[in-house]
């Protein structure tokens, strides 16, 4: 997988998360967006979710995902791909 493919994969992940959350009132009532994002990340990339778990970047207890979290997840996503290439 190339660097560009990895970023496209992350973009698709974000789109899927946002659409799934926005399209489900049950999800919105039962989980914060940050919680849903983290759980989704853990399903797709547990290696990255475990890197941010219980740090200031962990969005689990938040209603949103901070820019800092997004940037860190993107960097982890890219760096983990680079080691495979």
C-alpha positions, 0 to 999 in steps of 0.5 A: 500500500502506498502513502497516498493509498493509506491516506485515502483509506483514512479519509474513507474511514472518516467518511464512514464514521461520520455517515454512520454516526449521523445516520443513526439516532440510536448511536447518537443517543447511546454514544458520544461522537468521540466514543464512536470514532474511537471504537470504530478506529479500534475495529479498523486499526487497533494498533493506532487506537491503542497508541492514543488510548488514555492519552490527551488525544483519546476522544472517547469521553468527548463529543468531538474529535480534536484537530490534534487527535486527527493529526496524530492519527493521520501521522500514525497511519502514515508512519505505520504504512511507511514501515511496511513499504 
